[in-house]
Amino acid sequence: MVSRFQKVVVSVACLTWISALPAAAETITIGIGTQDTTTNTVTAGTVIRQLHLLEKYLPTTGKYANVKFEIEWQNFTSGPPVTNGMMANKLQFGIMGDYPLIVNGFTFQNNPESKSRLISIAAYSMAGSGNGIVVHKDSPYYELSDLKGKLVSVPFGSAAHGMVLKALQDRGYPADYFQLVSQSPEVGSTNLQEKKIDAHADFVPFAELLPFRGYARKIFDGVETNLPTFHGTVVRTDFAEKYPEVVVAYLKAEIAANQWLRQDPKAAAEKIGDWTGINKEVVYIFLGPSGNMTTDPTIKPALIDAAATDVKVLQSLGRMKEFDPKTWVDDSYVRKAYAEMKLDYDKDLASTANYEISGQDKFCNKPIGEPRKAGEVWVDGEGILPFSSTLCTLGAYADFKAKSKTINVAYVFDASRGIKLFADQAFYAAGKGEIVPFLLKKDAEAYAGKINGKVVGFDDAVKLAMAGDRT
C-alpha cells in the first residue's frame, strides 16, 4: 500500500519532470498584404518574399527563442482589399499607394481593437509620376480635356482614382466631367484593348505597361497634378506593440531589398519581371537608374504634406472626415532598423536624390553629364547602354539596328517634366539641330513652335538623328 508520503514524493517528481520539459513553441503568424503587379511595392513585398529576406532578419533570441513564425503572403491587385484584410486581423502588414494608405489610416482611426501606422515608404515620386491615363493607340484623344463626357474607368479607391479626382479639381471640372466607372486593372486593360471604354486611369505600372504592350497611348501623367505620390507600408498597432522586433525585422528586409535592387538594376528588373509577370522593360523604367520612382524607406515630411493635400481632396468630395496624417506616421521602427544595420537614417531622410544614369556614351564618345537629358538602349546580349543625349540615343539605336542587333527598348526623358519615357512612345519636336522628346503631343507642338520646327514620331526622329551632328 502506497503511503501519503510516497504519493507526495511521486507528485513532486512529476511536477519537476514536467517543468523541465521545453516550453511549447509559440507560433506568431505574420500576414502581409502585397500588390505584386504594382511595381512601386516590390521592395516592400515581392523581393522580400522571393529572396526570403524576412526570414533572415526575424528575431531568434530572448522571448523569441522558442517561437515559430508563420509568414502568410497574400497578393491583391489594389489597396482597398488589403485594408479589409487588416481590419479583419487576417493581415498585420499592408502595402499600398497613397490614397488607399490614407483611407486605411482613417478607417482604423475609430477601430477599438487597433490603429494602423505608416512605418515606411516603399517608393515615391516627388514629381508626382506613377499614375496615368491611357487611351487606345488609335484613339483621337490626346489630352484630358478631350475626354469630356467619355467613358473612363479607374479602380475606385486606388491611388489612380485619387489622381483623377485631383486632376478634375485642378482644372475646375465637375465630378461628372467623365462617365467615371470602377474597373480593376485587368478589366480596364481588356476593355481598353477591345475599345469598350474611351480611356483607363490606373496606378503603377499600367499607364506604362499598356503602351509598352502595343495597344495604348498615355495622355496624362500624374506629374501634371504637381503633387508627390508614394507607396508605403502600414502595420496594425496591436501587433507592432506586442512584437516590435518583428516590425524592425520586416523593415531591415525592406532595406536589404532596396540594396539588392540598386546593386544590379538590370538583373533585378529581369527577376522582378519573372516574379510578377510585368515586363522587365517596364519594371526598369520605374526602378532603374533615373527611374520614375525612387525606392527609399524613409518617411519624408514632403510626402506627409502631400498626404494632407490628398485628405483635402477626399474631404471635398465627401469621401472622408477629419484625419491628420502626421499623427498616423510612426518612424520609430524604421529608425531602429537603420540604426541596427549601422545606416544613417537622417542622411537618407534629408535626400530626395535618386540614383542616376552614369558612365560613358560610346556612340558620341562623351561622358554622361546630365542624366535627365540622356537616354538608354537595352541591347540583347550587351546590356543597358547609356547615351548622353536624345540625339545620341536615337543615333545609337539606328546604329545597333544597322548592325542587326536585337533591341529590347530605348529610353529618353520628357524635356518638360524630366520623366523617363519609352522612346518609341514619345513625340519629338525637331528643328534647328534639336530633337527634343515629350510625353504629350501638345507639349511637343508648343516647343516645335518656339524653334520653328515640326513634331515627328519615333521613326522619323531616328532618321533625323542619323543625319544630325553628334559633336
Residue pairs with C-beta under 8 A, 6 or more apart in sequence:
22 66
23 66
24 66
25 66
25 67
25 68
26 66
26 67
26 68
27 67
27 68
27 69
27 70
28 67
28 68
28 69
28 70
28 243
28 246
29 69
29 70
29 72
29 92
30 54
30 69
30 70
30 71
30 72
30 92
30 93
30 246
30 250
31 72
31 74
31 85
31 90
31 91
31 92
31 93
32 45
32 49
32 71
32 72
32 73
32 74
32 91
32 92
32 93
32 94
32 95
32 250
33 74
33 76
33 81
33 82
33 85
33 86
33 91
33 93
33 94
33 95
33 96
34 41
34 44
34 45
34 46
34 49
34 73
34 74
34 75
34 76
34 95
35 41
35 45
35 75
35 76
35 77
35 78
35 79
35 82
35 95
35 96
36 42
36 45
36 46
36 75
36 275
36 276
37 77
37 185
37 205
37 276
37 277
37 278
38 96
38 97
38 203
38 204
38 205
38 231
39 204
39 205
39 272
39 276
39 278
39 282
39 283
39 286
39 287
39 293
40 97
40 122
40 123
40 130
40 203
40 204
40 230
40 231
40 286
40 293
41 95
41 96
41 122
41 123
41 231
42 122
42 257
42 261
42 272
42 276
42 283
42 287
43 122
43 123
43 254
43 257
43 258
43 261
43 295
44 95
44 120
44 122
44 231
44 232
44 233
44 254
44 257
45 73
45 95
45 122
46 272
46 275
46 276
47 53
47 257
47 260
47 261
47 268
47 272
48 54
48 250
48 253
48 254
48 257
49 73
50 271
50 275
51 256
51 257
51 260
53 252
53 253
53 256
53 257
54 71
54 249
54 250
54 253
55 69
55 71
56 253
56 256
57 249
57 250
57 252
57 253
57 256
58 64
58 69
58 246
58 249
59 67
59 245
59 246
59 249
60 67
64 245
69 246
74 85
74 90
74 91
76 82
76 85
77 155
77 184
77 185
77 186
78 96
78 100
78 155
78 157
78 158
78 184
78 185
78 203
79 94
79 96
79 97
79 99
79 100
79 101
79 103
79 104
79 157
79 158
79 159
80 100
80 103
80 157
80 158
82 91
82 94
82 95
82 96
82 100
82 104
83 94
83 96
83 100
83 103
83 104
83 107
85 91
85 94
86 92
86 94
86 104
86 108
86 116
86 234
86 236
87 107
87 108
87 111
89 113
89 114
89 236
92 235
92 236
92 239
93 233
93 234
93 235
93 236
93 250
94 104
94 116
94 233
94 234
94 235
95 122
95 231
95 232
95 233
96 104
96 159
96 231
96 232
96 234
97 130
97 158
97 159
97 203
97 204
97 229
97 230
97 231
98 159
98 162
98 229
98 230
98 231
98 232
98 303
98 306
98 307
98 310
99 157
99 158
99 159
99 161
99 162
99 310
99 314
100 157
100 158
100 159
101 118
101 231
101 232
101 234
101 307
102 307
102 310
102 311
102 314
102 320
102 323
102 325
103 157
103 314
103 320
104 116
104 234
105 115
105 116
105 117
105 118
105 234
105 323
105 325
105 328
106 320
106 321
106 323
107 116
108 114
108 115
108 116
108 236
109 115
109 323
113 238
114 236
114 237
114 238
114 239
115 236
115 237
116 234
116 235
116 236
116 237
116 328
117 234
117 235
117 237
117 240
117 328
117 329
117 330
118 232
118 233
118 234
118 299
118 325
118 328
118 329
118 330
119 232
119 233
119 234
119 235
119 240
119 247
119 251
119 299
119 330
119 331
119 333
119 334
120 232
120 233
120 251
120 254
120 297
120 298
120 299
120 333
120 334
121 230
121 231
121 232
121 233
121 296
121 297
121 298
121 299
121 300
121 303
122 230
122 231
122 232
122 233
122 254
122 295
122 297
123 230
123 231
123 286
123 287
123 293
123 294
123 295
123 296
124 228
124 229
124 230
124 231
124 293
124 294
124 296
124 300
124 303
125 222
125 223
125 228
125 229
125 230
125 292
125 293
125 294
126 228
126 294
126 302
126 352
127 223
127 228
127 417
127 418
127 419
128 221
128 222
128 223
128 224
128 225
128 226
128 227
128 228
128 229
129 221
129 222
129 223
129 229
129 292
129 293
129 417
129 419
130 159
130 203
130 204
130 222
130 229
130 286
130 292
130 293
131 159
131 160
131 162
131 163
131 201
131 202
131 203
131 204
131 207
131 221
131 222
131 229
132 160
132 163
132 201
132 202
132 206
132 207
132 208
132 218
132 220
132 221
132 222
133 144
133 147
133 152
133 164
133 199
133 200
133 201
133 207
133 218
133 219
133 220
134 192
134 199
134 200
134 201
134 202
134 206
134 207
134 210
134 211
134 216
134 217
134 218
134 219
135 141
135 192
135 198
135 199
135 200
135 216
135 217
135 219
136 192
136 193
136 195
136 215
136 216
136 217
137 211
137 214
137 215
137 216
137 217
139 198
139 199
139 217
140 146
141 147
141 150
141 198
141 199
141 219
142 219
142 440
142 441
142 442
143 219
143 220
143 440
143 441
143 442
144 167
144 171
144 219
144 220
144 224
145 171
146 219
147 177
147 178
147 198
147 199
148 173
148 177
148 178
149 177
149 178
149 179
150 178
150 179
150 198
150 199
151 178
151 179
151 181
151 197
151 198
151 199
152 164
152 178
152 179
152 180
152 181
152 197
152 198
152 199
152 200
152 201
153 180
153 181
153 182
153 183
153 187
153 188
153 191
153 192
153 197
153 199
153 200
153 201
154 160
154 161
154 164
154 180
154 181
154 182
154 183
154 188
154 200
154 201
154 202
155 161
155 182
155 183
155 184
155 185
155 188
155 202
155 203
156 182
158 202
158 203
159 203
159 229
159 231
160 201
160 202
160 203
161 201
162 310
162 313
162 314
163 201
163 222
163 225
163 229
164 178
164 180
164 201
165 175
165 313
165 314
165 317
166 225
166 227
166 310
166 313
167 220
167 224
167 225
168 174
168 175
168 177
169 313
169 316
170 225
175 317
178 199
181 197
183 191
183 197
183 200
185 202
185 203
185 206
188 197
188 200
188 202
188 206
189 200
189 202
189 206
189 210
191 197
191 200
192 199
192 200
192 210
192 215
192 216
193 210
193 215
193 216
199 219
200 206
200 210
200 216
201 207
201 220
204 231
204 286
204 293
205 278
205 282
205 283
205 286
207 218
207 221
208 218
208 282
208 285
208 286
208 422
209 278
209 279
209 282
210 216
211 217
211 218
211 422
211 425
212 279
212 281
212 282
212 409
212 422
212 425
213 279
217 425
218 425
218 439
219 440
221 417
221 419
221 439
222 229
223 417
223 419
227 306
227 309
227 310
228 302
228 303
228 306
229 306
230 303
230 306
232 299
233 250
233 254
235 247
235 333
239 246
239 247
240 247
240 330
240 333
244 333
247 333
248 333
248 336
248 337
248 340
249 337
251 297
251 333
251 334
251 336
251 337
252 337
252 340
252 341
254 297
254 337
255 297
255 337
255 338
255 341
255 343
258 295
258 296
258 297
260 268
261 268
261 287
261 295
262 268
262 295
262 355
265 284
265 287
265 288
265 289
265 384
266 284
266 288
266 378
266 383
266 384
268 283
268 287
269 280
269 281
269 283
269 284
269 287
269 288
270 280
272 278
272 280
272 283
272 287
273 279
273 280
273 282
273 283
276 283
280 408
281 378
281 408
281 409
281 422
284 291
284 378
284 384
285 291
285 292
285 411
285 420
285 422
286 292
286 293
287 293
287 295
288 384
289 354
289 355
289 356
289 357
289 358
289 371
290 354
290 355
290 356
290 357
290 371
290 372
290 374
290 413
290 420
291 354
291 420
292 419
292 420
294 352
294 353
294 354
296 348
297 334
297 337
297 348
298 331
298 334
298 345
298 348
298 349
299 329
299 331
299 334
299 349
300 349
300 352
302 352
304 325
304 326
304 329
307 325
308 324
308 325
308 326
311 320
311 323
311 325
314 320
315 321
331 345
334 345
335 345
338 344
338 345
338 348
339 345
356 371
356 372
357 368
357 371
357 374
357 376
357 386
358 368
358 371
358 386
359 367
359 368
359 386
360 366
360 367
360 368
360 386
361 367
361 368
361 374
361 386
361 387
361 388
361 389
361 392
362 385
363 387
363 392
363 395
363 396
363 399
363 470
364 387
364 388
364 389
364 391
364 392
364 395
364 396
364 470
364 471
366 388
366 392
367 388
368 374
368 386
368 387
368 388
369 388
370 388
372 413
372 418
373 388
373 389
373 390
373 413
373 415
374 386
374 387
374 388
374 389
374 393
374 413
375 386
375 387
375 389
375 390
375 392
375 393
375 394
375 410
375 411
375 412
375 413
375 423
376 384
376 385
376 386
376 387
376 393
376 410
376 411
377 384
377 385
377 387
377 393
377 396
377 397
377 400
377 407
377 409
377 410
377 411
378 384
378 385
378 407
378 408
378 409
378 410
378 411
379 385
379 400
379 405
379 406
379 407
379 408
380 405
380 406
380 407
380 408
381 405
381 406
382 405
385 396
387 393
387 396
390 412
390 413
390 428
390 435
390 436
390 437
390 465
391 434
391 435
391 465
391 468
391 470
392 465
392 470
393 410
393 411
393 412
393 423
393 465
394 410
394 412
394 423
394 435
394 461
394 462
394 464
394 465
394 466
395 465
395 466
395 468
395 470
397 407
397 410
397 423
397 462
397 465
398 462
398 463
398 465
398 466
400 407
401 407
409 422
409 423
409 424
410 422
410 423
410 424
411 420
411 421
411 422
411 423
412 420
412 421
412 423
412 426
412 437
413 419
413 420
413 421
413 437
414 420
414 421
414 426
414 437
414 438
414 439
414 443
415 429
415 436
415 437
415 438
415 443
415 447
416 438
416 443
416 447
417 439
419 439
421 437
421 439
423 437
423 458
424 458
425 439
425 458
426 437
426 438
426 439
426 458
426 461
427 437
427 438
427 439
427 440
427 441
427 443
427 444
427 445
427 455
427 456
427 457
428 435
428 436
428 437
428 438
428 444
428 455
428 456
428 457
428 458
428 460
428 461
429 435
429 436
429 438
429 444
429 445
429 447
429 448
429 451
429 453
429 454
429 455
430 436
430 448
430 453
430 454
430 455
430 456
430 460
430 461
430 464
431 448
431 451
431 452
431 453
431 454
432 451
432 452
432 453
433 468
433 469
434 451
434 453
435 461
435 464
435 465
435 468
436 444
436 447
437 444
437 461
438 444
438 447
441 455
444 455
445 455
447 453
448 454
448 455
456 464
